């Protein structure tokens, strides 16, 4: 009987050890599952962060390229006043030359006109070479490129058509530096 009691005790101890081992295994499995879930969560977080980083990187490169593309926009805009002044000087000289056609002053005015005209042409060619071009007033009124500052009655034009350009507009590549100031027909 003692042997059977001893065997029972051994069986109970083994059973207890198996229970404890199972509990330890269960805890380890729970810990393993928790760690695997945490790893998966961190991997997903890493992928989202990496995707955000790549998107930000692409956006910054795009913005840098666009900034470089339009780097001279402000400089070109500042030159427009000089172009306007040269054009007004040419117009004034032409009017003065017509008024004084017969005298010596007319010859001097012709040379001044020629010099200003060459200067203006060279300036416009240099600007065109770098992407600055005048806005055309042909083809009708476009609010993206023209500012209608007055309406004038005109039988020769349809309602809303450009009658006269009061100040030239310019664009730099695809951006408007300054819209053309125009008068449009009102019937």
C-alpha positions in Angstrom: 0.0 0.0 0.0 2.8 2.3 0.6 4.0 1.7 -2.8 0.7 2.5 -4.2 0.5 5.7 -2.2 4.0 6.5 -3.3 2.9 5.9 -6.9 -0.1 8.1 -6.4 2.0 10.8 -4.9 4.4 10.5 -7.9 1.5 10.6 -10.3 0.0 13.6 -8.5 3.4 15.4 -8.6 3.8 14.5 -12.2 0.3 15.7 -12.9 1.1 18.9 -11.0 4.3 19.4 -12.9 2.4 18.8 -16.2 -0.2 21.4 -15.2 2.5 23.9 -14.3 4.4 23.1 -17.6 1.1 23.6 -19.5 0.5 26.9 -17.7 4.0 28.0 -18.5 3.5 27.0 -22.2 0.2 28.8 -22.3 1.8 31.9 -20.9 4.6 31.6 -23.4 2.1 31.2 -26.2 0.2 34.2 -25.0 3.4 36.2 -24.8 4.5 34.9 -28.3 1.1 35.9 -29.8 1.3 39.3 -28.1 4.9 39.8 -29.4 3.9 38.7 -32.9 0.9 41.1 -32.9 3.3 43.9 -31.7 5.8 43.1 -34.5 3.0 43.1 -37.1 1.7 46.5 -35.7 5.3 47.9 -35.8 5.8 46.7 -39.4 2.6 48.3 -40.5 3.6 51.6 -38.8 7.0 51.4 -40.4 5.5 50.9 -43.9 3.1 53.8 -43.4 5.9 56.1 -42.1 8.1 55.0 -45.0 5.3 55.7 -47.5 4.8 59.2 -46.0 8.5 59.8 -46.2 8.6 58.8 -49.9 5.6 61.0 -50.7 7.1 64.0 -48.8 10.4 63.4 -50.6 8.7 63.3 -54.1 6.6 66.5 -53.2 9.8 68.4 -52.1 11.6 67.4 -55.3 8.6 68.5 -57.4 8.4 71.8 -55.5 12.2 72.4 -55.9 12.0 71.7 -59.6 9.0 74.1 -60.0 10.9 76.8 -57.9 13.9 76.4 -60.2 11.7 76.5 -63.3 10.1 79.8 -62.3 13.1 81.3 -60.5 13.3 84.3 -62.8 9.6 85.2 -62.7 10.1 88.2 -60.3 13.1 89.5 -62.2 11.1 89.3 -65.5 8.1 91.1 -63.9 10.4 93.9 -62.7 11.6 94.4 -66.3 8.1 95.0 -67.7 8.1 98.7 -66.5 11.3 99.3 -68.5 9.7 97.8 -71.6 6.6 100.0 -71.2 8.8 103.1 -70.8 10.8 102.2 -74.0 7.6 101.7 -75.9 6.2 105.0 -74.7 9.5 106.7 -75.7 9.2 105.2 -79.2 5.6 106.4 -79.5 6.5 109.9 -78.4 9.5 110.2 -80.8 7.3 109.0 -83.7 4.7 111.7 -82.9 7.4 114.4 -82.5 9.1 113.3 -85.7 5.8 113.5 -87.6 5.2 117.0 -86.2 8.8 118.2 -87.2 9.3 116.4 -90.5 11.1 119.1 -92.4 13.8 120.2 -89.9 17.1 118.9 -88.5 15.5 117.8 -85.2 13.5 115.2 -87.2 16.7 113.5 -88.3 18.1 113.4 -84.7 14.7 112.0 -83.5 14.9 109.3 -86.2 18.3 108.1 -84.9 17.1 108.2 -81.3 14.0 106.2 -82.4 16.2 103.7 -84.1 18.4 103.3 -81.0 15.4 102.8 -78.7 13.8 100.4 -81.1 16.9 98.3 -81.3 17.3 98.3 -77.5 13.6 97.3 -77.1 13.9 94.5 -79.7 17.1 93.1 -78.0 15.4 93.2 -74.6 12.3 91.4 -75.9 14.4 88.8 -77.7 16.4 88.1 -74.5 13.1 87.8 -72.5 11.6 85.5 -75.2 14.7 83.3 -75.1 14.1 82.9 -71.4 10.4 82.2 -71.6 8.8 85.7 -71.3 6.4 86.4 -74.1 3.7 89.1 -74.8 0.1 88.0 -74.4 -1.8 88.1 -77.7 -5.0 90.1 -77.9 -6.0 88.4 -81.1 -8.7 85.7 -80.8 -10.9 87.4 -78.4 -11.2 88.3 -74.7 -9.9 85.7 -72.2 -10.3 86.6 -68.5 -7.3 84.5 -67.7 -5.0 86.7 -69.8 -6.9 90.0 -70.2 -8.2 92.7 -67.8 -11.1 94.6 -69.3 -10.8 98.0 -67.8 -13.4 99.8 -69.9 -16.2 99.2 -72.3 -16.5 101.3 -75.4 -19.3 101.4 -78.0 -18.1 99.9 -81.3 -20.1 99.0 -84.4 -17.0 97.2 -85.9 -16.7 94.7 -83.1 -19.0 92.1 -81.5 -20.2 92.6 -77.9 -17.3 91.5 -75.6 -14.6 91.6 -78.2 -11.3 93.4 -77.6 -11.3 96.9 -79.2 -7.9 98.1 -78.1 -4.9 97.1 -76.0 -4.1 99.8 -73.4 -1.2 98.0 -71.8 0.6 94.9 -73.0 0.4 91.8 -70.9 3.2 89.2 -70.6 3.4 85.6 -69.5 6.4 83.7 -68.2 6.2 80.1 -69.5 2.7 79.2 -68.5 2.2 81.8 -65.8 0.7 85.3 -66.3 3.2 88.0 -65.2 0.8 90.8 -66.0 -2.5 90.5 -67.8 -3.2 92.7 -70.8 -5.3 95.8 -70.1 -7.9 96.1 -72.8 -11.0 97.9 -73.7 -13.9 95.7 -75.0 -16.8 96.4 -77.2 -20.3 97.2 -75.8 -23.2 97.3 -78.1 
